[in-house]
Amino acid sequence: MSNVLLTIEVKRAFGAAVEGEALVSAEGFSPRYDLDRWSGVITKPGHKLEGLNIRDKILFFPSAKGGIAAGWAFYDIRNKGFAPKALIFGVTNPVMVQGAVFANIPITEGWSRDPLECIETGDVVRVDPAKKVIELLRRKR
C-alpha cells in the first residue's frame, strides 16, 4: 500500500534517496549570499524564507543564484553540520550541481509540476534521485 499523496517527476537528479520536511520558496537561492554559513539560517533581508534554518530540510527553489563560490559553500555547511537533506531546483547551474555532488547533498533540476502549486513548507517529502521523483508523503500538521 502506497502512502504517496502526490508525485512530481524531475528531469535530472543526483544522490541518495532522502525523506524530510520541505522548505519551499518562490525565490531563488544562493548559499553564499542568502545564508548565514555559521548557523544555517537564511539571513538575506526580505528573502521569503528569512529567519528559517535549512538544517535537515529538503529545499525547493525555482532557481539557483550565484557563481563559483556557491560550489564550496555546500561543502562548508556540510562540514559544519547543518546542510540540507536535498536541494530541489527548477533551474540550476553547473557550479551548484558540482558543489552539491562534492558535498554529497542530493540535488535535482526540472520538474513535471511546480512544487509551489502542491507542496508547502512543513510537508514531508521523499526525494528519490535514482527514480527521478519527489513524493509528497504527509501534509504539515
CYANA upper distance limits for C-alpha pairs under 8 A (distance plus 0.5 A):
  3 ASN  CA    137 LEU  CA      6.66
  4 VAL  CA    135 GLU  CA      6.60
  4 VAL  CA    136 LEU  CA      6.33
  4 VAL  CA    137 LEU  CA      5.44
  4 VAL  CA    138 ARG  CA      8.39
  5 LEU  CA    135 GLU  CA      7.75
  5 LEU  CA    136 LEU  CA      5.90
  5 LEU  CA    137 LEU  CA      6.26
  5 LEU  CA    138 ARG  CA      7.71
  6 LEU  CA    135 GLU  CA      6.23
  6 LEU  CA    136 LEU  CA      5.61
  6 LEU  CA    137 LEU  CA      8.05
  7 THR  CA    133 VAL  CA      7.07
  7 THR  CA    134 ILE  CA      6.23
  7 THR  CA    135 GLU  CA      5.04
  7 THR  CA    136 LEU  CA      6.88
  8 ILE  CA    111 TRP  CA      6.92
  8 ILE  CA    112 SER  CA      6.28
  8 ILE  CA    113 ARG  CA      6.44
  8 ILE  CA    115 PRO  CA      8.35
  8 ILE  CA    133 VAL  CA      6.10
  8 ILE  CA    134 ILE  CA      5.57
  8 ILE  CA    135 GLU  CA      6.88
  9 GLU  CA    111 TRP  CA      6.05
  9 GLU  CA    112 SER  CA      5.70
  9 GLU  CA    113 ARG  CA      8.03
  9 GLU  CA    132 LYS  CA      6.34
  9 GLU  CA    133 VAL  CA      4.98
  9 GLU  CA    134 ILE  CA      6.85
 10 VAL  CA    108 THR  CA      7.12
 10 VAL  CA    109 GLU  CA      6.74
 10 VAL  CA    110 GLY  CA      5.72
 10 VAL  CA    111 TRP  CA      4.81
 10 VAL  CA    112 SER  CA      6.79
 10 VAL  CA    132 LYS  CA      5.66
 10 VAL  CA    133 VAL  CA      6.17
 10 VAL  CA    134 ILE  CA      7.88
 11 LYS  CA    108 THR  CA      7.97
 11 LYS  CA    109 GLU  CA      6.47
 11 LYS  CA    110 GLY  CA      5.53
 11 LYS  CA    111 TRP  CA      6.69
 11 LYS  CA    132 LYS  CA      7.34
 12 ARG  CA    108 THR  CA      6.03
 12 ARG  CA    109 GLU  CA      5.73
 12 ARG  CA    110 GLY  CA      7.25
 12 ARG  CA    129 PRO  CA      8.38
 12 ARG  CA    132 LYS  CA      7.36
 13 ALA  CA    106 PRO  CA      7.92
 13 ALA  CA    107 ILE  CA      6.19
 13 ALA  CA    108 THR  CA      4.68
 13 ALA  CA    109 GLU  CA      6.95
 13 ALA  CA    129 PRO  CA      5.33
 13 ALA  CA    130 ALA  CA      7.73
 13 ALA  CA    132 LYS  CA      6.62
 14 PHE  CA    101 VAL  CA      7.82
 14 PHE  CA    106 PRO  CA      5.94
 14 PHE  CA    107 ILE  CA      5.94
 14 PHE  CA    108 THR  CA      6.97
 14 PHE  CA    129 PRO  CA      5.90
 14 PHE  CA    130 ALA  CA      7.84
 15 GLY  CA    101 VAL  CA      7.99
 15 GLY  CA    104 ASN  CA      7.35
 15 GLY  CA    105 ILE  CA      7.05
 15 GLY  CA    106 PRO  CA      4.66
 15 GLY  CA    107 ILE  CA      7.16
 15 GLY  CA    129 PRO  CA      6.39
 15 GLY  CA    130 ALA  CA      8.10
 16 ALA  CA    106 PRO  CA      6.63
 16 ALA  CA    128 ASP  CA      7.32
 16 ALA  CA    129 PRO  CA      6.99
 16 ALA  CA    130 ALA  CA      8.03
 17 ALA  CA    106 PRO  CA      8.11
 17 ALA  CA    126 ARG  CA      7.62
 17 ALA  CA    127 VAL  CA      5.97
 17 ALA  CA    128 ASP  CA      4.76
 17 ALA  CA    129 PRO  CA      6.63
 17 ALA  CA    130 ALA  CA      8.00
 18 VAL  CA     85 LYS  CA      7.20
 18 VAL  CA     86 ALA  CA      7.83
 18 VAL  CA    106 PRO  CA      8.45
 18 VAL  CA    126 ARG  CA      6.17
 18 VAL  CA    127 VAL  CA      5.89
 18 VAL  CA    128 ASP  CA      7.17
 19 GLU  CA     58 ILE  CA      8.38
 19 GLU  CA     85 LYS  CA      8.24
 19 GLU  CA    124 VAL  CA      7.64
 19 GLU  CA    125 VAL  CA      6.15
 19 GLU  CA    126 ARG  CA      4.66
 19 GLU  CA    127 VAL  CA      6.77
 20 GLY  CA     56 ASP  CA      7.63
 20 GLY  CA     57 LYS  CA      6.57
 20 GLY  CA     58 ILE  CA      6.65
 20 GLY  CA     85 LYS  CA      7.73
 20 GLY  CA    124 VAL  CA      5.83
 20 GLY  CA    125 VAL  CA      6.12
 20 GLY  CA    126 ARG  CA      7.03
 21 GLU  CA     56 ASP  CA      8.20
 21 GLU  CA     57 LYS  CA      5.77
 21 GLU  CA     58 ILE  CA      6.45
 21 GLU  CA    121 THR  CA      7.86
 21 GLU  CA    122 GLY  CA      5.90
 21 GLU  CA    123 ASP  CA      6.13
 21 GLU  CA    124 VAL  CA      5.01
 21 GLU  CA    125 VAL  CA      6.79
 22 ALA  CA     57 LYS  CA      6.28
 22 ALA  CA     58 ILE  CA      5.26
 22 ALA  CA     59 LEU  CA      6.54
 22 ALA  CA     60 PHE  CA      7.67
 22 ALA  CA    119 ILE  CA      8.21
 22 ALA  CA    120 GLU  CA      7.41
 22 ALA  CA    121 THR  CA      5.59
 22 ALA  CA    122 GLY  CA      5.88
 22 ALA  CA    123 ASP  CA      5.97
 22 ALA  CA    124 VAL  CA      6.49
 22 ALA  CA    125 VAL  CA      6.94
 23 LEU  CA     54 ILE  CA      8.12
 23 LEU  CA     57 LYS  CA      6.71
 23 LEU  CA     58 ILE  CA      6.46
 23 LEU  CA     59 LEU  CA      5.43
 23 LEU  CA     60 PHE  CA      6.60
 23 LEU  CA    120 GLU  CA      7.80
 23 LEU  CA    121 THR  CA      5.01
 23 LEU  CA    122 GLY  CA      7.06
 24 VAL  CA     59 LEU  CA      6.64
 24 VAL  CA     60 PHE  CA      5.22
 24 VAL  CA     61 PHE  CA      7.07
 24 VAL  CA    115 PRO  CA      8.35
 24 VAL  CA    116 LEU  CA      7.53
 24 VAL  CA    119 ILE  CA      7.90
 24 VAL  CA    120 GLU  CA      6.60
 24 VAL  CA    121 THR  CA      5.61
 25 SER  CA     48 LYS  CA      7.07
 25 SER  CA     49 LEU  CA      7.28
 25 SER  CA     60 PHE  CA      6.55
 25 SER  CA     61 PHE  CA      5.90
 25 SER  CA     62 PRO  CA      7.98
 25 SER  CA    116 LEU  CA      8.00
 26 ALA  CA     48 LYS  CA      8.04
 26 ALA  CA     61 PHE  CA      6.88
 26 ALA  CA     62 PRO  CA      6.80
 26 ALA  CA    116 LEU  CA      7.49
 27 GLU  CA     47 HIS  CA      7.86
 27 GLU  CA     48 LYS  CA      7.37
 27 GLU  CA     61 PHE  CA      6.77
 27 GLU  CA     62 PRO  CA      6.96
 27 GLU  CA     63 SER  CA      7.89
 28 GLY  CA     61 PHE  CA      5.89
 28 GLY  CA     62 PRO  CA      6.16
 28 GLY  CA     63 SER  CA      5.09
 28 GLY  CA     64 ALA  CA      5.90
 28 GLY  CA     65 LYS  CA      6.56
 29 PHE  CA     34 ASP  CA      7.04
 29 PHE  CA     61 PHE  CA      6.95
 29 PHE  CA     63 SER  CA      7.11
 29 PHE  CA     64 ALA  CA      5.61
 29 PHE  CA     65 LYS  CA      5.80
 30 SER  CA     34 ASP  CA      5.89
 30 SER  CA     35 LEU  CA      7.68
 30 SER  CA     64 ALA  CA      6.70
 30 SER  CA     65 LYS  CA      5.21
 30 SER  CA     66 GLY  CA      6.01
 30 SER  CA     70 ALA  CA      7.15
 31 PRO  CA     35 LEU  CA      5.78
 31 PRO  CA     37 ARG  CA      8.17
 31 PRO  CA     66 GLY  CA      8.47
 31 PRO  CA     70 ALA  CA      6.31
 31 PRO  CA     73 ALA  CA      6.59
 31 PRO  CA     74 PHE  CA      7.55
 32 ARG  CA     36 ASP  CA      8.42
 32 ARG  CA     37 ARG  CA      8.12
 32 ARG  CA     66 GLY  CA      7.87
 32 ARG  CA     69 ALA  CA      7.33
 32 ARG  CA     70 ALA  CA      6.16
 32 ARG  CA     73 ALA  CA      6.82
 33 TYR  CA     44 LYS  CA      7.46
 33 TYR  CA     66 GLY  CA      8.35
 34 ASP  CA     42 ILE  CA      6.09
 34 ASP  CA     43 THR  CA      6.38
 34 ASP  CA     44 LYS  CA      5.18
 34 ASP  CA     47 HIS  CA      8.12
 35 LEU  CA     40 GLY  CA      6.89
 35 LEU  CA     41 VAL  CA      6.35
 35 LEU  CA     42 ILE  CA      4.87
 35 LEU  CA     43 THR  CA      6.05
 35 LEU  CA     44 LYS  CA      7.26
 36 ASP  CA     40 GLY  CA      6.09
 36 ASP  CA     41 VAL  CA      5.99
 36 ASP  CA     42 ILE  CA      6.61
 36 ASP  CA     43 THR  CA      6.50
 37 ARG  CA     41 VAL  CA      8.12
 37 ARG  CA     73 ALA  CA      8.19
 37 ARG  CA     76 ASP  CA      8.13
 37 ARG  CA     77 ILE  CA      6.62
 38 TRP  CA     77 ILE  CA      8.24
 38 TRP  CA     80 LYS  CA      8.01
 39 SER  CA     53 ASN  CA      8.21
 39 SER  CA     82 PHE  CA      7.98
 40 GLY  CA     53 ASN  CA      5.77
 40 GLY  CA     54 ILE  CA      6.12
 40 GLY  CA     55 ARG  CA      6.72
 40 GLY  CA     77 ILE  CA      7.95
 40 GLY  CA     82 PHE  CA      6.38
 40 GLY  CA     83 ALA  CA      7.94
 41 VAL  CA     50 GLU  CA      8.00
 41 VAL  CA     51 GLY  CA      6.32
 41 VAL  CA     52 LEU  CA      5.88
 41 VAL  CA     53 ASN  CA      4.65
 41 VAL  CA     54 ILE  CA      6.83
 42 ILE  CA     47 HIS  CA      8.21
 42 ILE  CA     49 LEU  CA      6.88
 42 ILE  CA     50 GLU  CA      5.45
 42 ILE  CA     51 GLY  CA      5.98
 42 ILE  CA     52 LEU  CA      6.21
 42 ILE  CA     53 ASN  CA      6.80
 42 ILE  CA     54 ILE  CA      7.97
 43 THR  CA     47 HIS  CA      8.12
 43 THR  CA     50 GLU  CA      5.78
 43 THR  CA     51 GLY  CA      6.46
 44 LYS  CA     50 GLU  CA      6.73
 45 PRO  CA     50 GLU  CA      7.10
 46 GLY  CA     50 GLU  CA      7.09
 54 ILE  CA     58 ILE  CA      8.40
 54 ILE  CA     59 LEU  CA      7.85
 54 ILE  CA     82 PHE  CA      7.58
 54 ILE  CA     83 ALA  CA      7.28
 54 ILE  CA     84 PRO  CA      5.97
 55 ARG  CA     81 GLY  CA      8.38
 55 ARG  CA     82 PHE  CA      4.91
 55 ARG  CA     83 ALA  CA      5.69
 55 ARG  CA     84 PRO  CA      5.43
 55 ARG  CA     85 LYS  CA      8.01
 56 ASP  CA     82 PHE  CA      7.32
 56 ASP  CA     83 ALA  CA      6.78
 56 ASP  CA     84 PRO  CA      4.99
 56 ASP  CA     85 LYS  CA      5.35
 57 LYS  CA     84 PRO  CA      5.40
 57 LYS  CA     85 LYS  CA      5.91
 57 LYS  CA     86 ALA  CA      7.55
 58 ILE  CA     84 PRO  CA      6.50
 58 ILE  CA     85 LYS  CA      5.80
 58 ILE  CA     86 ALA  CA      5.25
 58 ILE  CA     87 LEU  CA      6.59
 58 ILE  CA     88 ILE  CA      7.79
 58 ILE  CA    125 VAL  CA      8.26
 59 LEU  CA     84 PRO  CA      7.42
 59 LEU  CA     85 LYS  CA      8.37
 59 LEU  CA     86 ALA  CA      6.68
 59 LEU  CA     87 LEU  CA      5.49
 59 LEU  CA     88 ILE  CA      6.30
 60 PHE  CA     87 LEU  CA      6.91
 60 PHE  CA     88 ILE  CA      5.21
 60 PHE  CA     89 PHE  CA      6.53
 60 PHE  CA    115 PRO  CA      7.99
 61 PHE  CA     87 LEU  CA      8.41
 61 PHE  CA     88 ILE  CA      6.74
 61 PHE  CA     89 PHE  CA      5.52
 61 PHE  CA     90 GLY  CA      7.09
 62 PRO  CA     89 PHE  CA      5.86
 62 PRO  CA     90 GLY  CA      4.95
 62 PRO  CA     91 VAL  CA      6.76
 63 SER  CA     89 PHE  CA      6.10
 63 SER  CA     90 GLY  CA      6.10
 63 SER  CA     91 VAL  CA      5.27
 63 SER  CA     92 THR  CA      6.12
 64 ALA  CA     89 PHE  CA      7.42
 64 ALA  CA     91 VAL  CA      7.09
 64 ALA  CA     92 THR  CA      5.39
 64 ALA  CA     93 ASN  CA      7.31
 64 ALA  CA     96 MET  CA      7.80
 66 GLY  CA     70 ALA  CA      6.48
 67 GLY  CA     71 GLY  CA      8.20
 67 GLY  CA     95 VAL  CA      7.05
 67 GLY  CA     96 MET  CA      8.44
 68 ILE  CA     72 TRP  CA      8.38
 68 ILE  CA     95 VAL  CA      6.44
 69 ALA  CA     73 ALA  CA      6.99
 70 ALA  CA     74 PHE  CA      7.46
 70 ALA  CA     95 VAL  CA      7.35
 70 ALA  CA     96 MET  CA      6.71
 70 ALA  CA     99 GLY  CA      7.48
 71 GLY  CA     75 TYR  CA      7.96
 71 GLY  CA     95 VAL  CA      5.87
 71 GLY  CA     96 MET  CA      5.85
 71 GLY  CA     97 VAL  CA      8.15
 71 GLY  CA     98 GLN  CA      6.73
 71 GLY  CA     99 GLY  CA      4.23
 71 GLY  CA    100 ALA  CA      7.60
 72 TRP  CA     76 ASP  CA      6.71
 72 TRP  CA     99 GLY  CA      6.29
 73 ALA  CA     77 ILE  CA      6.77
 73 ALA  CA     99 GLY  CA      7.85
 74 PHE  CA     78 ARG  CA      6.63
 74 PHE  CA     83 ALA  CA      7.67
 74 PHE  CA     99 GLY  CA      6.26
 74 PHE  CA    100 ALA  CA      6.60
 74 PHE  CA    103 ALA  CA      6.41
 75 TYR  CA     79 ASN  CA      6.76
 75 TYR  CA     99 GLY  CA      7.22
 75 TYR  CA    100 ALA  CA      8.00
 75 TYR  CA    102 PHE  CA      7.17
 75 TYR  CA    103 ALA  CA      4.99
 76 ASP  CA     80 LYS  CA      6.85
 77 ILE  CA     81 GLY  CA      6.79
 77 ILE  CA     82 PHE  CA      6.26
 77 ILE  CA     83 ALA  CA      5.80
 78 ARG  CA     82 PHE  CA      6.49
 78 ARG  CA     83 ALA  CA      5.21
 78 ARG  CA    103 ALA  CA      6.87
 83 ALA  CA    105 ILE  CA      8.34
 84 PRO  CA    105 ILE  CA      7.85
 85 LYS  CA    105 ILE  CA      6.94
 85 LYS  CA    106 PRO  CA      7.50
 86 ALA  CA    105 ILE  CA      6.15
 86 ALA  CA    106 PRO  CA      5.21
 86 ALA  CA    107 ILE  CA      6.20
 86 ALA  CA    127 VAL  CA      8.08
 87 LEU  CA    105 ILE  CA      7.75
 87 LEU  CA    106 PRO  CA      6.76
 87 LEU  CA    107 ILE  CA      5.14
 87 LEU  CA    108 THR  CA      6.94
 88 ILE  CA    107 ILE  CA      6.29
 88 ILE  CA    108 THR  CA      5.47
 88 ILE  CA    109 GLU  CA      6.77
 89 PHE  CA    107 ILE  CA      8.13
 89 PHE  CA    108 THR  CA      6.49
 89 PHE  CA    109 GLU  CA      5.32
 89 PHE  CA    110 GLY  CA      6.96
 90 GLY  CA    109 GLU  CA      5.77
 90 GLY  CA    110 GLY  CA      4.97
 90 GLY  CA    111 TRP  CA      6.80
 91 VAL  CA    109 GLU  CA      6.16
 91 VAL  CA    110 GLY  CA      6.53
 92 THR  CA     96 MET  CA      7.12
 92 THR  CA     97 VAL  CA      7.84
 92 THR  CA    109 GLU  CA      6.92
 93 ASN  CA     97 VAL  CA      6.96
 94 PRO  CA     98 GLN  CA      6.47
 95 VAL  CA     99 GLY  CA      6.58
 96 MET  CA    100 ALA  CA      6.62
 97 VAL  CA    101 VAL  CA      6.60
 97 VAL  CA    107 ILE  CA      7.45
 98 GLN  CA    102 PHE  CA      6.55
 99 GLY  CA    103 ALA  CA      6.61
100 ALA  CA    104 ASN  CA      6.34
100 ALA  CA    105 ILE  CA      5.43
100 ALA  CA    106 PRO  CA      7.22
100 ALA  CA    107 ILE  CA      7.03
101 VAL  CA    105 ILE  CA      6.59
101 VAL  CA    106 PRO  CA      7.72
101 VAL  CA    107 ILE  CA      8.30
106 PRO  CA    129 PRO  CA      7.78
107 ILE  CA    129 PRO  CA      8.18
108 THR  CA    129 PRO  CA      7.59
108 THR  CA    132 LYS  CA      8.48
113 ARG  CA    117 GLU  CA      8.26
114 ASP  CA    118 CYS  CA      7.79
115 PRO  CA    119 ILE  CA      5.74
116 LEU  CA    120 GLU  CA      7.51
119 ILE  CA    123 ASP  CA      7.09
119 ILE  CA    136 LEU  CA      7.83
120 GLU  CA    139 ARG  CA      8.41
120 GLU  CA    140 LYS  CA      8.18
121 THR  CA    140 LYS  CA      8.10
122 GLY  CA    139 ARG  CA      7.80
122 GLY  CA    140 LYS  CA      5.32
122 GLY  CA    141 ARG  CA      8.28
123 ASP  CA    136 LEU  CA      7.84
123 ASP  CA    137 LEU  CA      8.18
123 ASP  CA    138 ARG  CA      6.30
123 ASP  CA    139 ARG  CA      5.04
123 ASP  CA    140 LYS  CA      4.85
124 VAL  CA    136 LEU  CA      6.80
124 VAL  CA    137 LEU  CA      6.05
124 VAL  CA    138 ARG  CA      5.55
124 VAL  CA    139 ARG  CA      6.88
124 VAL  CA    140 LYS  CA      7.42
125 VAL  CA    134 ILE  CA      7.31
125 VAL  CA    135 GLU  CA      5.96
125 VAL  CA    136 LEU  CA      5.04
125 VAL  CA    137 LEU  CA      5.77
125 VAL  CA    138 ARG  CA      7.55
126 ARG  CA    134 ILE  CA      6.18
126 ARG  CA    135 GLU  CA      5.59
126 ARG  CA    136 LEU  CA      7.09
126 ARG  CA    137 LEU  CA      7.43
127 VAL  CA    132 LYS  CA      8.42
127 VAL  CA    133 VAL  CA      6.63
127 VAL  CA    134 ILE  CA      5.05
127 VAL  CA    135 GLU  CA      6.98
128 ASP  CA    132 LYS  CA      6.39
128 ASP  CA    133 VAL  CA      5.95
128 ASP  CA    134 ILE  CA      6.81
129 PRO  CA    133 VAL  CA      6.95
